[in-house]
Amino acid sequence: MKLGNFIRVENMLGRANQFVIYTDQGTVFSSYGKNICAKFDGRIYLDEKYYNFSQTTSQYRNLFLGKITADVEKKVKSGHYVLVDMN
């Protein structure tokens, strides 16, 4: 998945290894050097391998999305959140 041209990167809540990346196509959440999820054109995309990688990744993914893990899993199963290769 092409993420677009980076415009700026911000550390998420001052935490090490948790970043929000702003691109010309949307916003990406990155954890420990892996792209976890993206908001592009009103859709949510999750990396098929890393979106649920660890408790820490899930915690910050949930903050980025404004959801809890159970809601994320429901949206993945329903197809509302799209699983893609982001890395």
C-alpha positions as CSV (number, residue, x, y, z in Angstrom):
1,M,0.0,0.0,0.0
2,K,1.4,3.4,-1.0
3,L,1.3,5.7,2.0
4,G,2.0,9.0,0.1
5,N,4.5,11.7,0.6
6,F,5.3,12.4,4.3
7,I,4.4,15.9,5.4
8,R,5.2,15.7,9.1
9,V,5.7,13.1,11.9
10,E,4.6,13.6,15.5
11,N,5.4,11.5,18.5
12,M,2.2,10.1,20.0
13,L,1.7,11.4,23.6
14,G,5.4,11.6,24.1
15,R,5.9,7.9,24.0
16,A,8.9,6.2,22.5
17,N,8.3,4.3,19.3
18,Q,4.7,5.5,18.8
19,F,4.2,8.0,15.9
20,V,1.5,9.6,13.9
21,I,2.6,10.3,10.3
22,Y,0.8,12.9,8.2
23,T,1.0,12.3,4.5
24,D,-0.6,13.9,1.4
25,Q,-3.0,11.0,1.3
26,G,-4.0,10.8,5.0
27,T,-2.7,9.8,8.4
28,V,-0.8,6.7,9.5
29,F,-0.1,5.3,12.9
30,S,3.4,3.7,13.3
31,S,4.6,1.6,16.2
32,Y,8.2,0.3,16.6
33,G,9.0,1.1,13.0
34,K,6.0,-0.7,11.5
35,N,3.0,0.9,9.9
36,I,0.0,-0.3,11.9
37,C,-3.0,1.5,10.5
38,A,-4.0,4.4,8.2
39,K,-6.9,6.7,7.7
40,F,-7.2,7.5,3.9
41,D,-10.3,8.9,2.1
42,G,-12.6,8.2,5.0
43,R,-11.5,4.5,5.2
44,I,-9.5,2.7,7.8
45,Y,-6.7,0.3,6.7
46,L,-4.9,-2.0,9.1
47,D,-1.7,-3.9,8.4
48,E,-2.6,-7.5,8.1
49,K,0.4,-8.7,10.0
50,Y,1.1,-6.1,12.7
51,Y,-2.2,-4.4,13.5
52,N,-2.6,-6.7,16.6
53,F,1.1,-7.4,17.2
54,S,1.3,-6.6,20.9
55,Q,-0.6,-5.1,23.8
56,T,1.3,-1.9,23.5
57,T,0.7,-1.6,19.8
58,S,-3.0,-2.4,20.3
59,Q,-3.3,0.3,23.0
60,Y,-1.9,3.1,20.8
61,R,-3.8,1.8,17.7
62,N,-7.0,2.1,19.7
63,L,-6.1,5.7,20.8
64,F,-5.4,6.6,17.1
65,L,-8.7,5.1,16.0
66,G,-10.8,6.1,19.0
67,K,-11.9,2.5,19.5
68,I,-11.4,-0.5,21.8
69,T,-10.0,-3.8,20.7
70,A,-13.4,-5.5,20.6
71,D,-14.7,-2.8,18.3
72,V,-11.6,-3.1,16.0
73,E,-12.0,-6.8,15.7
74,K,-15.7,-6.5,14.8
75,K,-14.9,-3.9,12.2
76,V,-12.2,-6.2,10.7
77,K,-14.6,-9.2,10.6
78,S,-17.3,-7.1,9.0
79,G,-14.9,-5.7,6.4
80,H,-15.4,-2.1,7.6
81,Y,-11.7,-2.0,8.3
82,V,-9.6,-3.3,5.5
83,L,-6.5,-5.5,6.1
84,V,-3.6,-4.7,3.7
85,D,0.1,-5.1,3.6
86,M,1.4,-1.7,4.8
87,N,5.1,-2.7,5.4
